[in-house]
């Protein structure tokens, strides 16, 4: 799924590193473009690997888009709590890429 998290385009991919689009990013890291609506923007793809950074993005995503978090992550707003949740399975199975404006 593609979502703006904190205003930054972010992809959560359960296909992980086997996804062809991810392989294309690795093959051509200087030629990454994303299109939103009618605009195309050159971006730098940042693959998150640090658990603290991944957790911060996941928490922000859950707070900003609880319904999408339910659909993508199985997040239950009634019973799940950010402060006690273990996101390790997500870190291990979901590729998180943020698309930062190219310099």
C-alpha positions in Angstrom: 0.0 0.0 0.0 1.0 3.6 -0.7 0.2 6.2 1.9 1.4 9.7 2.9 2.8 9.3 6.4 3.7 12.6 7.9 3.3 14.0 4.4 6.0 11.7 3.0 4.9 9.1 0.4 5.5 5.7 2.0 5.0 2.1 0.7 4.3 -0.9 2.9 5.0 -4.0 0.8 4.2 -7.5 2.0 5.9 -8.8 -1.2 9.1 -7.5 0.4 12.4 -7.7 -1.5 11.0 -10.1 -4.1 8.8 -7.4 -5.7 9.9 -6.5 -9.2 9.4 -2.7 -8.5 11.8 -3.0 -5.6 14.4 -4.7 -7.7 14.0 -1.9 -10.3 14.7 0.7 -7.5 17.8 -1.2 -6.6 19.0 -1.4 -10.2 18.4 2.3 -10.9 18.4 4.2 -7.6 19.1 7.5 -9.2 16.1 7.2 -11.5 13.2 6.8 -9.2 10.0 8.6 -10.0 6.6 8.4 -8.3 3.3 9.7 -9.7 0.6 11.0 -7.5 -2.5 12.2 -9.3 -1.2 14.1 -12.3 2.2 14.9 -11.0 5.4 13.0 -11.4 8.3 13.7 -9.0 11.8 12.4 -8.9 12.5 11.0 -5.5 15.1 9.2 -3.4 13.9 5.8 -2.2 14.9 5.2 1.4 14.4 1.6 2.5 13.9 1.5 6.3 15.9 -1.0 8.2 16.4 0.5 11.6 13.7 -0.9 14.0 13.4 2.5 15.8 12.8 4.3 12.6 10.4 1.7 11.4 8.5 1.8 14.6 8.2 5.6 14.5 6.8 5.4 10.9 4.4 2.6 11.9 3.1 4.5 14.9 2.6 7.7 12.8 0.8 5.6 10.1 -1.5 4.1 12.7 -2.3 7.4 14.3 -2.9 9.2 10.9 -4.7 6.3 9.1 -6.3 3.9 11.6 -8.6 2.3 9.0 -5.7 1.7 6.6 -3.6 0.3 9.4 -6.4 -2.1 10.2 -6.6 -3.2 6.5 -2.8 -3.4 5.9 -1.5 -4.4 9.3 -4.5 -6.0 11.1 -4.3 -3.2 13.7 -7.3 -3.2 16.1 -7.9 0.3 17.4 -10.0 -1.1 20.2 -7.6 -3.6 21.7 -4.1 -2.9 20.3 -1.9 -0.3 22.1 1.0 1.5 20.5 3.1 1.6 23.7 3.0 -2.2 24.3 2.8 -3.5 20.7 5.6 -5.7 19.3 6.1 -4.8 15.7 8.9 -7.4 15.1 6.8 -9.5 12.7 6.2 -6.4 10.6 9.9 -5.5 10.6 10.7 -9.0 9.4 8.0 -9.4 6.8 7.0 -6.0 5.5 9.3 -3.8 3.4 8.9 -0.1 4.3 10.1 2.5 1.8 9.8 6.3 2.1 10.1 8.4 -1.0 12.0 11.6 -0.1 12.3 14.6 -2.5 15.4 14.2 -4.6 18.1 16.7 -4.0 
